[in-house]
Amino acid sequence: MRTIPKKEALTVEFKSDQAGYSDSDLIDEIVGMTNTQGGDLYLGVEDNGEITGVGKKRQDPIGAVALIANRTIPSVSARAEIIEEEGYPVLKLEIPMSRTIVATTDGKILKRRLKLDGTPENVPLYPYEIPGRLSELSLLDYSGQTIQDATIDDLDPNERIRLRNIIKFRKGDNTLLELSDEELDKALQLVKEDHGILRPTITGLLLIGKEEKIKEYIPTAKESFQVLEGTQIRINEEYSKPLLATFELFEGHMRAWNPQREMEYGLFRVPIPEFSDAAFREGLVNAFCHRDYTILQSVRVAIEDEGLTISSPGGFVEGVNLDNLLTVEPHSRNPVLADALKRIGLAEKTGRGIDRIYEGSIIYGRPLPDYSESTGKNVKLFIQRAEPDLPFTRMISNEENRLGRSLPINSLLILSALQTLRRASLHELADKIHVNEMRTKANVEKLVEAGLVEAIGNTSARTYILSSKVYRDQDNMTGYVRQTGIDLIKHEELIIKLAQTQHGIVTRENVVDLPSQAYRMLKRLTDSGKLKLVGSGRGAHYEMVK
């Protein structure tokens, strides 16, 4: 059985040794891989995946490891082994991802990327890209650097007033309001002392800098807002304003293009927006806060027929991926900027703004936010337009009112998963919400105790569904019986169980959605004396015989 991948990828490289692969070319490939995501290099495999083997010179794993260590700065610790594949010897090199920037001893600094056709290539890592790479590795905070030619006069006093108002009205750190302007700037690291002179930091200029100075010193700091209806462009604006002003401007745009509908809740009518306001705010803050400011691209907000998209330059911060978005420890590409946004009240103080983004969709019974189109150079959040599931929303609201607090994000994820899957094992739930089984089990058992979830079966065969109470509130008891009756052999029991949940009454309409054989069982249950027919025509129904 073949163990070598069949095609190349960002972390998989094939090299032919039929003509004798040179040491310098090999080192170039190693440096490119270690400066990106690391991976495996197979020497003795053609670009098309055909295995042709390595010559005797390359059949020395210890020598290959030594060559790599001696020809890279700092030295790369690779692993090497000869593997037999389809009768040929292949040198497999396992290249770790470096925690710093690596160069060849000749001074080359390379990185790896995918071409338009999906195949990988090595390209230079240019000097202007190095700060961004170091930021990804949490070795450099680009947002905390001072701007050498900038002065305090490049900060806008009007934006500082806006900053104070945001702290006041968004419940930021109120102690900041007691500080003088200079003390406030220092406390938020908007300025730092440089050889006895206070100079603005990248964060300072981004938050309260004059617009013309932002364009001059940080030309990458651009944002765009677009609204498209079909092929018609309603809004298409690009800005280089301070982030605080941009944030308020984008919120104003969003209010105008985010229609609401009302849900009846007891005696009240509760407005439900097309897109959650909290999710939009957190998505926008994340885009500003975690973007790579060394990349000449804009943060883009787009409202289209399909939904809302918020994209920002720079891939996920190192250690973050699609599978651990909701569980990884929060950390930022720009710690100084992130800290300032938290303290003034714009960003979630715990750093868990991603929870708010997911919560904004789940509480309305809508599809989960989608990050699947993100790449190594761009993070893209997509929130789909979808009708709210009003019964599901009421269920969440009732439970939160009972508790007097919001449900934890993992509980919301489990309820959302069961609403979609209908019935799932613990393993299926854990896989769906990307949380380990132990934590998933603890959360699902709490929901069982709360009466929102029911467990069916035991030990390894145990599965979970939403409870009968939830199905009843959703006016879908037939759906409940379908789920609880999946393992039953006799269809009579499905009908009897349905009647029991409906005060001893079952109608023909109830049975339509049950298995086809169950409909015929109504007559048999009547003949056997378990049910009796009451009425005729459309008003006919069956009652349990006591």
Residue pairs with C-beta under 8 A, 6 or more apart in sequence:
2 85
2 86
3 83
3 85
4 42
4 45
4 49
4 51
4 83
4 85
4 90
4 92
5 12
5 40
5 49
6 49
7 49
8 14
8 47
8 119
8 120
9 39
9 120
10 36
10 37
10 39
10 112
10 113
10 114
10 120
10 376
11 33
11 37
11 38
11 39
11 40
12 39
12 40
12 42
12 120
13 29
13 33
13 39
13 40
13 41
13 42
13 120
14 42
14 45
14 46
14 47
14 49
15 21
15 25
15 26
15 29
15 41
15 42
15 43
15 44
15 45
16 44
16 45
16 46
16 47
16 52
17 43
17 44
17 52
17 53
17 54
17 55
17 58
17 91
18 52
20 55
20 57
21 43
21 58
23 67
23 71
24 104
24 106
26 41
26 43
26 67
26 68
27 67
27 68
27 71
27 72
27 104
27 105
28 104
28 108
28 110
28 122
29 41
29 122
30 41
30 68
30 72
30 76
30 78
30 93
30 95
31 72
31 76
31 102
31 103
31 104
31 108
31 109
31 110
32 110
32 111
32 112
32 122
32 123
33 39
33 41
33 95
33 112
34 72
34 76
34 95
34 96
34 97
34 98
34 102
35 98
35 101
35 102
35 109
35 110
35 111
35 112
35 125
35 133
36 97
36 111
36 112
36 113
37 97
37 112
38 94
38 95
38 96
38 97
38 98
39 95
40 92
40 93
40 94
40 95
41 92
41 93
41 95
42 90
42 91
42 92
42 93
43 54
43 58
43 90
43 91
43 92
43 93
44 51
44 52
44 53
44 54
44 58
44 88
44 89
44 90
44 91
45 51
45 52
45 90
46 52
47 119
51 85
51 86
51 88
51 90
52 88
53 88
53 89
53 90
54 82
54 88
54 89
54 90
54 91
58 64
58 91
59 82
59 89
59 91
61 80
61 81
61 82
61 91
62 80
64 78
64 80
64 91
64 93
65 77
65 78
65 79
65 80
68 75
68 76
68 78
68 93
69 75
69 76
69 77
69 78
70 105
71 104
71 105
72 102
72 103
72 104
72 105
73 102
73 103
73 104
73 105
74 98
74 100
74 102
76 95
76 96
76 98
76 102
77 96
78 93
78 94
78 95
78 96
79 93
79 94
80 91
80 92
80 93
80 94
81 91
81 92
82 89
82 90
82 91
82 92
83 89
83 90
83 92
84 90
99 137
99 139
100 134
100 137
100 139
101 109
101 125
101 130
101 133
101 134
102 109
103 109
104 110
108 124
109 124
109 125
109 130
110 122
110 123
110 124
110 125
111 122
111 123
111 124
111 125
111 129
111 133
112 120
112 121
112 122
112 123
113 120
113 121
113 123
113 376
114 120
114 121
115 121
125 133
128 294
129 294
131 140
131 142
131 294
132 142
132 292
132 294
132 295
132 314
134 140
135 141
135 142
135 292
135 294
135 333
135 334
136 292
136 314
136 315
136 317
136 318
136 333
137 318
138 317
138 318
138 331
141 334
141 335
141 336
142 202
142 293
142 294
142 333
142 334
143 201
143 202
143 203
143 206
143 293
143 334
143 335
143 336
143 337
143 338
144 189
144 192
144 201
144 202
144 203
144 334
144 335
144 336
145 201
145 202
146 191
146 192
146 194
146 199
146 200
146 201
147 154
147 199
147 200
147 201
147 202
147 205
147 217
147 218
148 194
148 199
149 217
150 199
150 200
150 205
150 213
150 217
151 199
151 200
152 191
152 198
152 199
152 200
154 200
154 205
154 209
154 210
154 213
154 217
155 185
155 190
155 191
155 200
155 204
155 205
155 208
155 209
155 210
156 208
156 209
156 210
156 211
156 242
157 181
159 207
159 208
159 209
159 242
159 244
159 245
160 181
160 184
160 185
160 208
162 208
162 244
162 245
162 248
163 184
163 207
163 208
163 244
163 344
164 176
164 177
164 184
166 172
166 244
166 344
166 345
166 346
167 173
167 174
167 176
167 177
167 343
167 344
167 345
168 174
168 177
169 345
170 344
170 345
170 346
171 345
172 343
172 344
172 345
172 346
173 343
173 344
173 345
176 184
176 187
176 188
176 343
176 344
179 187
182 191
182 198
184 190
185 191
185 198
185 204
186 192
186 198
187 343
188 203
188 204
188 207
188 339
188 340
188 343
188 344
189 201
189 203
189 204
189 336
189 339
189 340
190 200
190 201
190 203
190 204
190 207
190 208
190 340
191 198
191 199
191 200
191 201
191 204
192 198
192 199
192 201
193 199
200 209
201 336
202 218
202 293
202 334
202 336
202 337
203 334
203 336
203 337
203 340
205 213
205 214
205 217
205 218
206 214
206 218
206 221
206 242
206 243
206 293
206 337
207 242
207 243
207 244
207 337
207 340
208 242
208 244
209 217
209 218
209 242
211 240
211 241
211 242
214 221
214 240
214 241
214 242
215 240
218 293
219 240
219 296
220 293
220 294
220 295
220 296
220 297
220 313
221 240
221 243
221 293
222 238
222 239
222 240
222 297
222 298
222 299
223 238
223 239
223 240
223 241
223 246
223 250
223 288
223 298
223 299
223 300
223 301
224 236
224 237
224 238
224 239
224 298
224 299
224 300
224 301
225 235
225 236
225 237
225 239
225 249
225 250
225 253
225 301
225 302
226 233
226 235
226 236
226 237
226 300
226 301
226 302
226 303
227 233
227 234
227 235
227 236
227 253
227 257
227 302
227 303
227 304
228 234
228 302
228 303
228 304
228 305
229 305
230 305
234 257
235 253
235 257
238 298
239 246
239 249
241 249
243 288
244 346
246 288
247 284
247 285
247 288
247 346
250 284
250 301
251 280
251 281
253 301
254 275
254 277
254 280
254 301
254 303
257 303
258 273
258 274
258 275
258 277
258 280
258 303
259 273
259 274
260 271
260 272
260 273
260 274
261 271
261 272
261 388
262 269
262 270
262 271
262 272
263 269
263 270
263 271
263 272
263 388
263 390
263 393
263 394
264 270
265 394
265 397
270 397
272 364
272 388
272 393
274 385
275 307
275 308
275 360
275 383
276 359
276 360
276 361
276 363
276 364
276 383
277 360
278 356
278 359
278 360
279 356
279 357
279 358
279 359
279 360
279 361
279 369
279 383
280 308
280 310
280 360
281 346
281 356
282 347
282 348
282 353
282 354
282 356
282 357
282 360
283 310
283 357
283 369
283 381
283 383
284 301
284 310
285 341
285 346
285 347
285 348
285 353
286 310
286 312
286 353
286 354
286 357
286 381
287 299
287 301
287 310
287 311
287 312
287 379
287 381
288 299
288 312
288 337
288 341
289 332
289 334
289 337
289 338
289 341
289 347
290 312
290 314
290 317
290 332
290 333
290 334
290 338
290 379
291 299
291 312
291 313
291 314
291 333
291 334
291 379
292 313
292 314
292 333
293 334
295 313
295 314
295 377
297 313
297 378
298 313
299 310
299 311
299 312
299 313
300 309
300 310
300 311
300 312
301 308
301 309
301 310
302 308
302 309
302 311
305 385
306 384
306 385
307 382
307 383
307 384
307 385
308 382
308 383
308 385
309 380
309 381
309 382
309 383
310 380
310 381
311 378
311 379
311 380
311 381
312 378
312 379
313 377
313 378
314 333
314 377
314 378
314 379
315 374
315 375
315 376
315 377
315 378
315 379
316 374
316 379
317 331
317 332
317 333
319 328
319 331
320 328
322 371
322 372
322 374
323 434
324 434
325 354
325 371
325 434
326 354
326 355
326 358
326 409
326 410
326 413
326 433
326 434
326 435
327 434
327 435
330 350
330 351
330 352
331 351
332 338
332 351
338 347
338 351
341 347
342 348
342 349
342 351
347 353
348 355
348 356
352 409
355 409
357 369
357 381
357 383
358 368
358 369
358 409
358 412
358 413
359 406
359 409
359 412
360 369
360 383
361 367
361 368
361 369
361 383
362 368
362 396
362 412
362 413
362 415
362 416
363 393
363 396
363 397
363 412
364 388
364 389
364 392
364 393
365 388
365 389
365 390
365 391
365 392
365 393
365 416
365 419
366 384
366 386
366 388
366 389
367 384
367 386
368 416
369 381
369 382
369 383
370 381
370 382
370 383
370 384
371 379
371 380
371 381
371 382
373 380
373 382
374 380
389 419
391 473
391 474
391 475
391 476
392 415
392 419
392 474
394 473
395 415
395 452
395 470
395 473
395 474
396 407
396 412
396 415
398 473
399 407
399 450
399 452
400 406
400 407
407 415
408 443
410 433
410 435
410 439
410 440
410 443
411 443
411 446
411 447
413 432
413 433
413 435
414 429
414 433
414 440
414 443
414 444
414 447
414 453
415 447
415 452
415 453
415 466
417 424
417 429
417 432
417 433
418 424
418 429
418 453
418 464
418 465
418 466
419 466
421 428
421 429
421 432
422 465
422 479
422 483
423 456
423 463
423 464
423 465
423 483
423 486
424 432
424 463
424 464
425 462
425 463
425 464
426 437
426 440
426 441
426 444
426 462
426 464
427 437
429 440
429 444
429 464
430 436
430 437
430 440
433 440
435 443
444 453
444 464
447 453
448 454
448 455
448 464
451 467
451 469
452 466
452 467
452 469
452 470
453 464
453 465
453 466
453 467
454 464
454 465
454 466
454 467
454 468
454 484
455 462
455 463
455 464
456 462
456 463
456 464
456 465
456 484
456 487
457 463
457 487
465 480
465 483
465 484
466 480
468 477
468 480
468 484
468 501
471 477
471 479
471 480
472 480
472 501
477 498
477 501
477 502
477 510
478 498
478 510
478 513
478 514
479 513
480 501
481 494
481 497
481 498
481 501
481 514
482 494
482 513
482 514
484 497
485 493
485 494
485 497
488 494
491 514
491 515
491 517
491 518
491 521
492 521
492 524
492 525
492 530
494 514
494 515
494 518
495 506
495 511
495 514
495 518
495 521
495 522
495 525
495 531
496 525
496 530
496 544
498 506
498 510
498 511
498 514
499 505
499 506
499 531
499 542
499 543
499 544
500 544
502 510
504 543
504 544
504 546
505 541
505 542
505 543
505 544
506 522
506 531
506 541
506 542
507 540
507 541
507 542
508 519
508 522
508 540
508 541
511 518
511 519
511 522
512 519
522 531
522 542
525 531
525 542
526 532
526 533
526 542
529 545
530 544
530 545
531 542
531 543
531 544
531 545
532 542
532 543
532 545
533 540
533 541
533 542
534 540
534 541
534 542
534 543
535 541
